Amino acid sequence: MKTQARQFAARAEHLKSQGLFLDPKRGAVTVRAYAADWLERRLVGENTHRNYDSFLRLHLLPQLGRKTLAGVERADIDRFVAALSTKLSASTVHDRMTLVRNLFQTAVDERRIPRSPVDGAKLPRVGSGAVDEDAIPTREEVDLIARHIEPYYRLSVYLQAGAGLRVSEALAFATQCRRSGALRVREQVSRTAHRADCPDRFGPLKHRTPGAYRDVPLAAFLEQEIDAHLRRWGATPVGCRDVLFARRGAAAGTMPTATTYGPHFRRAVRAAGLLGRDRTPKYTPHTARHFFASTALAHGVPVHEVSRWLGHTSIKTTVDIYGHLVPAAWERCRRSPTGPPRLLDPRWIRSAESGFAQVTAVVPTFRFNV
């Protein structure tokens, strides 16, 4: 026994001299305690912090929270992934496991555990992520939805279909977003913006730091829709911004969110008669954004520009979702008896090589503003 103790001590001293020794006490902290500390140290936006906290509370901690960091093995991670896959889609599992991987990798970097149990874990196979062409509304269907939604939200449909804004970005639209020939998108409504006790009704853009923004071409028809909305309802001061979709009546002072807006959009789709085979609404707010992207690509806008306008963090995301649509979309455009959709009205297309280049040929009425 004494011999074993001496051997362990000698081995520990050797590892210390090599800078490889890990104090077992540092890995004895529970996953629950370490996750709380790890999350507190993350430099992320409010919405991202809330998403992380929700995932940890609802999924990771109930299954692994009582284990120590050093006690979590690869088999535990495999069982966790299997359980998660019964509740979430494959792509969501991949996204959430990135968080888990970062958590355990931080523990490795802090010399709490020798290696991450997440390394090499098998995740469910994810599809291509390509949007189904049948899930993209036509120009006429976009107009139908805008016609049937409550008039107060008509503009929100066109901000999504005509500028590619996410629904939470469209709902945060303020007069300050308007620039000469462009929309400057810099905020989105938070998930709890509809609640009276919400401390921050607006947050940074998805996957962006506070203050980051993107500029999107402003088509002439969309300028007209914005003007029409302002003439009828004006803008409502909320903090330092004058927003166009602040809630009214008993909910005055709060903002709609993607969740509270959803029923309005679904009712409009249903009222327009746009139903699937199962008689449920055929389109969601996000499909209007698909319309913007696919139509822009169909009319020759470079994919890197479309990616930037959509706010994707990687051009690969844009190609994975929309790349397969380009040839078919070109053909649809060529055969269209009514010409190019009025939702895309480009005067300018930004060239990565030469800055701003004016489009003077092709179709005179097909113009973007950047």
Backbone hydrogen bonds in HBPLUS format (Angstrom, degrees):
<---DONOR---> <-ACCEPTOR-->    atom                        ^
c    i                          cat <-CA-CA->   ^        H-A-AA   ^      H-
h    n   atom  resd res      DA  || num        DHA   H-A  angle D-A-AA Bond
n    s   type  num  typ     dist DA aas  dist angle  dist       angle   num
A0005-ALA N   A0001-MET O   2.99 MM   4  6.28 154.8  2.05 145.9 153.0     1
A0006-ARG N   A0002-LYS O   2.90 MM   4  6.14 157.6  1.95 148.3 154.0     2
A0007-GLN N   A0003-THR O   2.87 MM   4  6.13 153.8  1.94 145.9 153.8     3
A0008-PHE N   A0004-GLN O   2.88 MM   4  6.12 156.8  1.93 148.8 154.7     4
A0009-ALA N   A0005-ALA O   2.90 MM   4  6.14 162.3  1.94 149.5 154.4     5
A0010-ALA N   A0006-ARG O   2.83 MM   4  6.03 157.5  1.88 147.5 153.9     6
A0011-ARG N   A0007-GLN O   2.87 MM   4  6.07 155.3  1.93 145.3 152.4     7
A0012-ALA N   A0008-PHE O   2.83 MM   4  6.07 156.6  1.89 149.7 156.4     8
A0013-GLU N   A0009-ALA O   2.93 MM   4  6.16 158.5  1.98 148.1 153.6     9
A0014-HIS N   A0010-ALA O   2.96 MM   4  6.18 154.0  2.03 144.3 151.5    10
A0015-LEU N   A0011-ARG O   2.94 MM   4  6.23 158.7  1.99 149.8 155.2    11
A0016-LYS N   A0012-ALA O   2.89 MM   4  6.13 153.5  1.96 147.6 155.4    12
A0017-SER N   A0013-GLU O   2.95 MM   4  6.19 157.0  2.00 146.8 152.6    13
A0018-GLN N   A0014-HIS O   3.08 MM   4  6.36 135.4  2.29 139.1 151.1    14
A0018-GLN N   A0015-LEU O   3.13 MM   3  5.00 127.9  2.42  91.2 105.1    15
A0020-LEU N   A0015-LEU O   2.71 MM   5  4.84 158.4  1.76 153.1 149.0    16
A0019-GLY N   A0016-LYS O   2.97 MM   3  4.88 153.3  2.04  99.9 108.5    17
A0026-ARG N   A0023-ASP O   2.94 MM   3  5.64 145.7  2.05 120.8 129.2    18
A0027-GLY N   A0024-PRO O   3.20 MM   3  5.47 140.2  2.37 103.0 113.4    19
A0028-ALA N   A0025-LYS O   3.15 MM   3  5.03 157.3  2.20  98.6 105.3    20
A0070-ALA N   A0027-GLY O   2.98 MM  43  4.87 166.1  1.99 145.2 140.6    21
A0069-LEU N   A0029-VAL O   2.95 MM  40  6.17 151.1  2.03 170.3 167.8    22
A0034-TYR N   A0030-THR O   2.95 MM   4  6.18 167.6  1.97 155.2 159.2    23
A0031-VAL N   A0067-LYS O   2.80 MM  36  5.95 154.6  1.86 174.0 167.6    24
A0035-ALA N   A0031-VAL O   2.80 MM   4  5.78 158.6  1.84 148.5 154.6    25
A0032-ARG N   A0065-GLY O   3.10 MM  33  4.37 153.3  2.17 131.6 123.8    26
A0036-ALA N   A0032-ARG O   3.19 MM   4  6.39 155.2  2.26 144.8 150.3    27
A0037-ASP N   A0033-ALA O   3.23 MM   4  6.50 161.0  2.27 146.2 150.8    28
A0038-TRP N   A0034-TYR O   2.75 MM   4  5.94 162.0  1.78 155.2 161.1    29
A0039-LEU N   A0035-ALA O   2.88 MM   4  5.97 164.7  1.90 149.6 153.0    30
A0040-GLU N   A0036-ALA O   3.14 MM   4  6.26 153.1  2.21 140.6 147.8    31
A0041-ARG N   A0038-TRP O   3.14 MM   3  5.36 138.2  2.33 100.3 111.7    32
A0042-ARG N   A0039-LEU O   3.14 MM   3  5.28 164.4  2.16 107.6 112.5    33
A0049-HIS N   A0045-GLY O   2.88 MM   4  6.08 161.8  1.92 155.5 161.1    34
A0050-ARG N   A0046-GLU O   2.96 MM   4  6.18 154.7  2.03 147.2 154.1    35
A0051-ASN N   A0047-ASN O   2.93 MM   4  6.21 153.2  2.01 146.6 154.1    36
A0052-TYR N   A0048-THR O   2.90 MM   4  6.16 161.7  1.94 154.3 158.7    37
A0053-ASP N   A0049-HIS O   2.95 MM   4  6.11 167.9  1.96 150.3 153.8    38
A0054-SER N   A0050-ARG O   2.93 MM   4  6.07 158.8  1.97 145.9 151.8    39
A0055-PHE N   A0051-ASN O   3.01 MM   4  6.22 163.4  2.04 150.2 154.2    40
A0056-LEU N   A0052-TYR O   2.97 MM   4  6.20 166.7  1.99 157.2 160.7    41
A0057-ARG N   A0053-ASP O   2.98 MM   4  6.12 167.8  1.99 151.9 155.3    42
A0058-LEU N   A0054-SER O   2.92 MM   4  5.95 163.4  1.94 151.8 156.8    43
A0059-HIS N   A0055-PHE O   2.89 MM   4  5.53 150.0  1.98 145.3 151.4    44
A0060-LEU N   A0055-PHE O   3.37 MM   5  6.76 154.7  2.44 141.3 148.0    45
A0061-LEU N   A0056-LEU O   2.88 MM   5  5.62 167.1  1.90 153.3 157.4    46
A0063-GLN N   A0060-LEU O   3.21 MM   3  5.65 133.5  2.44 106.8 118.2    47
A0064-LEU N   A0060-LEU O   2.85 MM   4  5.90 164.2  1.87 161.9 167.3    48
A0065-GLY N   A0061-LEU O   2.76 MM   4  3.91 142.6  1.90 117.6 122.5    49
A0067-LYS N   A0064-LEU O   3.13 MM   3  5.58 146.5  2.24 113.4 122.9    50
A0071-GLY N   A0068-THR O   2.96 MM   3  4.90 133.5  2.19  95.0 109.0    51
A0072-VAL N   A0069-LEU O   3.36 MM   3  5.67 163.5  2.39 107.2 111.9    52
A0076-ASP N   A0073-GLU O   2.96 MM   3  5.28 125.9  2.26 104.3 118.2    53
A0077-ILE N   A0073-GLU O   3.24 MM   4  6.72 152.4  2.32 149.8 157.2    54
A0078-ASP N   A0074-ARG O   2.92 MM   4  6.25 157.6  1.97 153.3 159.9    55
A0079-ARG N   A0075-ALA O   3.00 MM   4  6.22 158.1  2.05 146.4 151.5    56
A0080-PHE N   A0076-ASP O   2.94 MM   4  6.15 150.6  2.03 141.8 150.7    57
A0081-VAL N   A0077-ILE O   2.86 MM   4  6.12 160.9  1.90 155.1 159.2    58
A0082-ALA N   A0078-ASP O   3.01 MM   4  6.21 157.3  2.06 145.2 151.5    59
A0083-ALA N   A0079-ARG O   2.98 MM   4  6.21 158.1  2.03 147.2 152.5    60
A0084-LEU N   A0080-PHE O   2.86 MM   4  6.05 157.0  1.92 149.6 156.7    61
A0085-SER N   A0081-VAL O   2.91 MM   4  6.03 147.6  2.02 145.8 153.9    62
A0086-THR N   A0083-ALA O   3.23 MM   3  5.51 150.4  2.32 102.7 111.1    63
A0087-LYS N   A0084-LEU O   3.03 MM   3  5.42 156.0  2.09 110.6 118.2    64
A0088-LEU N   A0084-LEU O   2.97 MM   4  6.08 153.4  2.04 160.3 168.7    65
A0093-VAL N   A0089-SER O   2.89 MM   4  6.19 153.4  1.96 153.7 161.8    66
A0094-HIS N   A0090-ALA O   3.03 MM   4  6.33 159.7  2.07 149.4 154.1    67
A0095-ASP N   A0091-SER O   3.03 MM   4  6.29 155.7  2.09 141.7 148.4    68
A0096-ARG N   A0092-THR O   2.86 MM   4  6.09 164.9  1.89 155.2 158.3    69
A0097-MET N   A0093-VAL O   2.85 MM   4  5.95 151.5  1.93 149.6 157.8    70
A0098-THR N   A0095-ASP O   3.26 MM   3  5.40 141.3  2.42  97.3 107.9    71
A0099-LEU N   A0096-ARG O   3.05 MM   3  5.32 126.3  2.35 101.0 113.6    72
A0100-VAL N   A0096-ARG O   3.26 MM   4  6.72 156.6  2.31 144.5 150.2    73
A0101-ARG N   A0097-MET O   2.81 MM   4  5.94 160.1  1.85 145.6 151.3    74
A0102-ASN N   A0098-THR O   2.97 MM   4  6.15 156.6  2.03 143.4 149.5    75
A0103-LEU N   A0099-LEU O   2.94 MM   4  6.22 153.3  2.01 149.9 157.6    76
A0104-PHE N   A0100-VAL O   3.10 MM   4  6.40 168.4  2.11 156.7 157.4    77
A0105-GLN N   A0101-ARG O   2.89 MM   4  5.98 149.5  1.99 145.9 155.6    78
A0106-THR N   A0102-ASN O   2.95 MM   4  6.05 148.4  2.05 142.4 149.6    79
A0107-ALA N   A0103-LEU O   3.24 MM   4  6.61 148.8  2.35 139.0 147.2    80
A0108-VAL N   A0104-PHE O   3.02 MM   4  6.37 144.5  2.15 140.7 150.1    81
A0109-ASP N   A0105-GLN O   2.86 MM   4  6.17 163.2  1.89 151.2 155.2    82
A0110-GLU N   A0106-THR O   2.90 MM   4  6.10 140.9  2.05 143.7 154.3    83
A0112-ARG N   A0107-ALA O   2.89 MM   5  5.29 167.4  1.91 166.6 164.2    84
A0111-ARG N   A0108-VAL O   2.89 MM   3  5.03 156.6  1.95 110.7 114.9    85
A0119-ASP N   A0116-SER O   3.32 MM   3  5.68 150.5  2.41 107.0 113.8    86
A0121-ALA N   A0118-VAL O   2.96 MM   3  5.39 163.5  1.98 137.7 137.3    87
A0131-VAL N   A0321-ILE O   3.01 MM 190  5.39 165.5  2.03 134.7 136.2    88
A0135-ALA N   A0132-ASP O   2.77 MM   3  5.26 156.6  1.82 116.2 124.4    89
A0136-ILE N   A0133-GLU O   3.24 MM   3  5.61 162.4  2.28 113.6 115.0    90
A0142-VAL N   A0138-THR O   2.95 MM   4  6.27 153.7  2.02 151.8 158.7    91
A0143-ASP N   A0139-ARG O   3.06 MM   4  6.37 160.6  2.10 150.7 155.4    92
A0144-LEU N   A0140-GLU O   2.95 MM   4  6.22 146.3  2.06 140.1 149.9    93
A0145-ILE N   A0141-GLU O   2.97 MM   4  6.23 159.5  2.01 150.3 154.3    94
A0146-ALA N   A0142-VAL O   3.01 MM   4  6.28 162.9  2.04 151.3 156.0    95
A0147-ARG N   A0143-ASP O   2.92 MM   4  6.06 140.0  2.09 139.6 150.6    96
A0147-ARG N   A0144-LEU O   3.14 MM   3  5.01 121.9  2.49  90.2 105.1    97
A0148-HIS N   A0144-LEU O   3.03 MM   4  6.27 139.0  2.21 145.0 155.3    98
A0148-HIS N   A0145-ILE O   3.17 MM   3  5.22 128.8  2.45  95.9 108.9    99
A0149-ILE N   A0145-ILE O   2.96 MM   4  6.05 135.8  2.16 152.5 162.2   100
A0153-TYR N   A0150-GLU O   2.78 MM   3  5.58 149.5  1.87 129.6 137.5   101
A0154-ARG N   A0151-PRO O   3.19 MM   3  5.06 163.7  2.21 102.3 107.2   102
A0156-SER N   A0153-TYR O   3.01 MM   3  5.23 124.7  2.33 101.8 116.3   103
A0157-VAL N   A0154-ARG O   3.09 MM   3  5.62 134.7  2.30 111.2 121.7   104
A0159-LEU N   A0155-LEU O   2.89 MM   4  6.17 144.7  2.02 153.2 164.4   105
A0160-GLN N   A0156-SER O   3.25 MM   4  6.41 145.2  2.38 138.3 145.7   106
A0161-ALA N   A0157-VAL O   2.93 MM   4  6.18 164.0  1.96 148.4 153.4   107
A0162-GLY N   A0158-TYR O   2.63 MM   4  5.05 146.6  1.74 131.3 140.8   108
A0165-LEU N   A0159-LEU O   3.29 MM   6  6.02 167.2  2.31 138.6 135.3   109
A0164-GLY N   A0160-GLN O   3.03 MM   4  4.68 128.8  2.30 112.6 120.3   110
A0169-GLU N   A0166-ARG O   2.96 MM   3  5.12 128.3  2.23 101.3 115.9   111
A0170-ALA N   A0166-ARG O   2.85 MM   4  6.17 157.3  1.90 159.1 166.4   112
A0171-LEU N   A0167-VAL O   3.01 MM   4  6.21 159.2  2.05 150.6 155.3   113
A0189-VAL N   A0168-SER O   3.07 MM  21  5.31 160.8  2.11 129.2 130.5   114
A0172-ALA N   A0169-GLU O   3.16 MM   3  5.13 136.1  2.36  95.1 107.3   115
A0173-PHE N   A0170-ALA O   3.10 MM   3  5.22 161.0  2.14 108.2 112.4   116
A0244-LEU N   A0173-PHE O   3.11 MM  71  6.21 156.7  2.17 164.7 159.5   117
A0177-CYS N   A0174-ALA O   2.89 MM   3  5.47 162.0  1.92 117.3 123.4   118
A0175-THR N   A0242-ASP O   2.90 MM  67  5.75 154.7  1.97 157.4 159.2   119
A0178-ARG N   A0175-THR O   3.19 MM   3  5.73 161.4  2.22 113.9 119.4   120
A0184-ARG N   A0177-CYS O   2.65 MM   7  4.74 170.0  1.66 145.8 149.5   121
A0179-ARG N   A0182-ALA O   2.85 MM   3  5.03 158.9  1.89 163.6 157.1   122
A0182-ALA N   A0179-ARG O   3.34 MM   3  5.03 169.7  2.35 102.8 105.9   123
A0218-LEU N   A0181-GLY O   3.13 MM  37  5.19 157.7  2.19 125.6 120.0   124
A0183-LEU N   A0216-VAL O   2.80 MM  33  5.15 158.0  1.84 151.1 158.8   125
A0216-VAL N   A0183-LEU O   2.84 MM  33  5.15 156.7  1.90 147.3 155.3   126
A0185-VAL N   A0214-ARG O   2.84 MM  29  5.38 164.3  1.86 173.0 168.4   127
A0214-ARG N   A0185-VAL O   2.97 MM  29  5.38 148.8  2.07 141.4 151.2   128
A0188-GLN N   A0203-GLY O   3.03 MM  15  5.54 151.2  2.12 148.9 155.5   129
A0203-GLY N   A0188-GLN O   2.86 MM  15  5.54 160.9  1.90 162.3 168.8   130
A0190-SER N   A0201-ARG O   2.93 MM  11  5.31 159.8  1.97 124.8 127.8   131
A0193-ALA N   A0190-SER O   3.24 MM   3  5.19 164.1  2.27 111.2 110.3   132
A0195-ARG N   A0192-THR O   3.00 MM   3  5.59 166.1  2.02 120.5 125.1   133
A0255-MET N   A0193-ALA O   3.01 MM  62  5.18 177.0  2.01 126.5 127.4   134
A0198-CYS N   A0195-ARG O   3.20 MM   3  5.40 163.4  2.23 113.5 114.2   135
A0208-ARG N   A0205-LEU O   3.00 MM   3  5.22 142.9  2.14 140.7 132.8   136
A0212-ALA N   A0209-THR O   3.09 MM   3  5.76 164.5  2.11 141.4 144.7   137
A0218-LEU N   A0369-ASN O   2.99 MM 151  5.21 120.2  2.36 122.7 136.2   138
A0222-LEU N   A0219-ALA O   3.08 MM   3  5.30 122.4  2.43 100.4 114.7   139
A0223-GLU N   A0219-ALA O   3.10 MM   4  6.51 148.7  2.21 150.1 159.2   140
A0224-GLN N   A0220-ALA O   3.15 MM   4  6.50 152.4  2.22 148.1 155.2   141
A0225-GLU N   A0221-PHE O   3.00 MM   4  6.36 147.7  2.10 141.9 150.9   142
A0226-ILE N   A0222-LEU O   2.94 MM   4  6.20 157.2  1.99 149.8 155.3   143
A0227-ASP N   A0223-GLU O   3.00 MM   4  6.24 162.6  2.03 148.5 153.2   144
A0228-ALA N   A0224-GLN O   2.93 MM   4  6.12 158.3  1.97 147.1 153.1   145
A0229-HIS N   A0225-GLU O   2.99 MM   4  6.20 157.3  2.04 146.5 152.2   146
A0230-LEU N   A0226-ILE O   3.00 MM   4  6.25 162.7  2.03 153.3 157.7   147
A0231-ARG N   A0227-ASP O   2.92 MM   4  6.14 154.1  1.99 149.9 157.2   148
A0232-ARG N   A0228-ALA O   3.17 MM   4  6.35 151.8  2.25 143.5 150.1   149
A0233-TRP N   A0229-HIS O   2.84 MM   4  5.93 171.5  1.84 161.1 163.8   150
A0234-GLY N   A0230-LEU O   2.83 MM   4  4.11 130.9  2.08 106.0 119.0   151
A0236-THR N   A0243-VAL O   2.79 MM   7  5.25 165.9  1.81 154.6 157.0   152
A0243-VAL N   A0236-THR O   2.90 MM   7  5.25 138.6  2.07 152.2 139.4   153
A0238-VAL N   A0241-ARG O   2.82 MM   3  5.52 169.2  1.83 167.1 169.9   154
A0241-ARG N   A0238-VAL O   3.29 MM   3  5.52 165.3  2.31 120.7 123.9   155
A0247-ARG N   A0254-THR O   3.06 MM   7  5.73 161.4  2.09 144.1 148.1   156
A0252-ALA N   A0249-GLY O   3.08 MM   3  5.33 161.1  2.12 116.9 117.6   157
A0254-THR N   A0251-ALA O   3.14 MM   3  5.98 148.7  2.24 147.7 151.2   158
A0261-TYR N   A0257-THR O   2.83 MM   4  5.84 147.1  1.94 152.2 161.4   159
A0262-GLY N   A0258-ALA O   3.17 MM   4  6.03 138.2  2.35 131.0 139.5   160
A0264-HIS N   A0261-TYR O   3.00 MM   3  5.47 123.5  2.34 113.2 127.3   161
A0265-PHE N   A0261-TYR O   3.22 MM   4  6.58 157.4  2.28 155.1 161.9   162
A0266-ARG N   A0262-GLY O   2.90 MM   4  6.18 165.6  1.92 161.2 165.6   163
A0267-ARG N   A0263-PRO O   2.94 MM   4  6.03 158.6  1.99 145.7 151.3   164
A0268-ALA N   A0264-HIS O   3.13 MM   4  6.34 152.5  2.21 140.9 148.2   165
A0269-VAL N   A0265-PHE O   2.96 MM   4  6.29 158.4  2.01 153.4 159.0   166
A0270-ARG N   A0266-ARG O   2.92 MM   4  6.11 160.5  1.96 150.0 155.5   167
A0271-ALA N   A0267-ARG O   2.81 MM   4  5.96 160.3  1.84 148.3 154.2   168
A0272-ALA N   A0268-ALA O   2.91 MM   4  6.06 140.1  2.07 141.6 152.1   169
A0274-LEU N   A0269-VAL O   3.05 MM   5  5.47 158.7  2.10 168.0 161.7   170
A0273-GLY N   A0270-ARG O   2.94 MM   3  5.12 155.2  2.01 105.2 113.1   171
A0282-LYS N   A0274-LEU O   2.91 MM   8  5.63 168.6  1.92 147.0 143.2   172
A0276-GLY N   A0280-THR O   2.86 MM   4  5.58 165.3  1.88 163.5 166.0   173
A0279-ARG N   A0276-GLY O   2.96 MM   3  5.10 158.1  2.00 112.3 115.2   174
A0287-THR N   A0284-THR O   2.99 MM   3  5.46 144.5  2.12 113.1 123.0   175
A0288-ALA N   A0285-PRO O   3.12 MM   3  5.68 148.2  2.23 111.8 120.1   176
A0289-ARG N   A0286-HIS O   3.09 MM   3  5.23 126.1  2.39  98.7 111.8   177
A0290-HIS N   A0286-HIS O   3.16 MM   4  6.61 144.6  2.29 140.2 150.4   178
A0291-PHE N   A0287-THR O   3.06 MM   4  6.36 143.8  2.19 138.3 147.1   179
A0292-PHE N   A0288-ALA O   3.26 MM   4  6.67 154.4  2.33 143.9 148.6   180
A0293-ALA N   A0289-ARG O   3.13 MM   4  6.43 169.1  2.14 155.1 156.4   181
A0294-SER N   A0290-HIS O   2.93 MM   4  6.03 175.8  1.94 158.2 159.6   182
A0295-THR N   A0291-PHE O   2.98 MM   4  5.95 158.9  2.03 149.4 155.4   183
A0296-ALA N   A0292-PHE O   3.00 MM   4  6.10 158.6  2.04 148.6 154.7   184
A0297-LEU N   A0293-ALA O   3.06 MM   4  6.28 165.0  2.08 152.9 156.6   185
A0298-ALA N   A0294-SER O   2.95 MM   4  6.06 146.8  2.07 137.3 147.0   186
A0299-HIS N   A0295-THR O   3.17 MM   4  6.38 132.5  2.40 139.5 150.0   187
A0299-HIS N   A0296-ALA O   3.17 MM   3  5.32 137.7  2.35  98.3 109.7   188
A0301-VAL N   A0296-ALA O   3.17 MM   5  5.57 158.6  2.22 154.9 148.7   189
A0300-GLY N   A0297-LEU O   3.12 MM   3  5.29 153.1  2.19 114.4 112.3   190
A0305-GLU N   A0302-PRO O   2.98 MM   3  5.42 132.3  2.22 108.1 120.5   191
A0306-VAL N   A0302-PRO O   3.13 MM   4  6.54 160.8  2.16 153.9 159.4   192
A0307-SER N   A0303-VAL O   2.88 MM   4  6.01 158.8  1.92 147.0 153.1   193
A0308-ARG N   A0304-HIS O   3.13 MM   4  6.23 150.0  2.22 131.1 138.5   194
A0309-TRP N   A0305-GLU O   2.87 MM   4  6.16 160.4  1.91 154.3 159.6   195
A0310-LEU N   A0306-VAL O   2.93 MM   4  6.10 149.6  2.02 148.7 156.7   196
A0311-GLY N   A0307-SER O   3.14 MM   4  6.26 123.8  2.47 134.4 147.9   197
A0312-HIS N   A0307-SER O   3.15 MM   5  5.49 154.1  2.22 160.8 160.0   198
A0311-GLY N   A0308-ARG O   3.14 MM   3  5.12 139.8  2.31  95.7 107.3   199
A0317-THR N   A0314-SER O   3.11 MM   3  5.54 135.5  2.31 106.2 116.0   200
A0319-VAL N   A0315-ILE O   3.00 MM   4  6.33 162.5  2.03 155.5 160.1   201
A0320-ASP N   A0316-LYS O   2.81 MM   4  5.94 162.8  1.84 152.0 157.1   202
A0321-ILE N   A0317-THR O   3.07 MM   4  6.22 152.6  2.15 145.8 152.5   203
A0322-TYR N   A0318-THR O   2.85 MM   4  5.86 167.5  1.87 154.1 158.3   204
A0323-GLY N   A0319-VAL O   2.79 MM   4  4.34 144.2  1.92 120.0 128.1   205
A0325-LEU N   A0322-TYR O   2.91 MM   3  5.55 158.8  1.95 123.8 130.7   206
A0329-ALA N   A0325-LEU O   2.77 MM   4  5.75 158.5  1.82 164.1 171.7   207
A0330-TRP N   A0326-VAL O   2.92 MM   4  6.10 155.7  1.98 156.0 161.6   208
A0331-GLU N   A0327-PRO O   3.18 MM   4  6.49 158.0  2.23 146.5 151.7   209
A0332-ARG N   A0328-ALA O   2.94 MM   4  6.26 157.0  2.00 150.3 156.7   210
A0333-CYS N   A0329-ALA O   2.95 MM   4  6.15 157.6  2.00 148.7 154.6   211
A0334-ARG N   A0330-TRP O   2.91 MM   4  6.20 157.3  1.96 150.4 156.7   212
A0335-ARG N   A0331-GLU O   3.07 MM   4  6.25 153.5  2.14 149.4 155.2   213
A0336-SER N   A0332-ARG O   3.07 MM   4  6.01 117.7  2.47 136.9 151.5   214
A0336-SER N   A0333-CYS O   3.22 MM   3  5.14 148.0  2.33  97.4 106.8   215
A0339-GLY N   A0336-SER O   3.46 MM   3  5.51 168.1  2.48 103.0 106.2   216
A0344-LEU N   A0341-PRO O   3.27 MM   3  6.06 166.3  2.29 118.1 121.3   217
A0347-ARG N   A0368-PHE O   1.83 MM  21  4.17 144.5  0.93  95.5 110.6   218
A0348-TRP N   A0368-PHE O   2.35 MM  20  5.15 139.0  1.50 124.8 140.5   219
A0349-ILE N   A0357-ALA O   3.46 MM   8  5.93 174.1  2.46 154.9 156.6   220
A0357-ALA N   A0349-ILE O   3.41 MM   8  5.93 162.1  2.45 139.4 144.4   221
A0351-SER N   A0355-GLY O   2.59 MM   4  5.01 158.4  1.63 173.8 169.8   222
A0355-GLY N   A0351-SER O   2.91 MM   4  5.01 125.0  2.22 146.7 144.7   223
A0366-PHE N   A0363-VAL O   3.05 MM   3  5.34 160.5  2.09 114.1 120.3   224
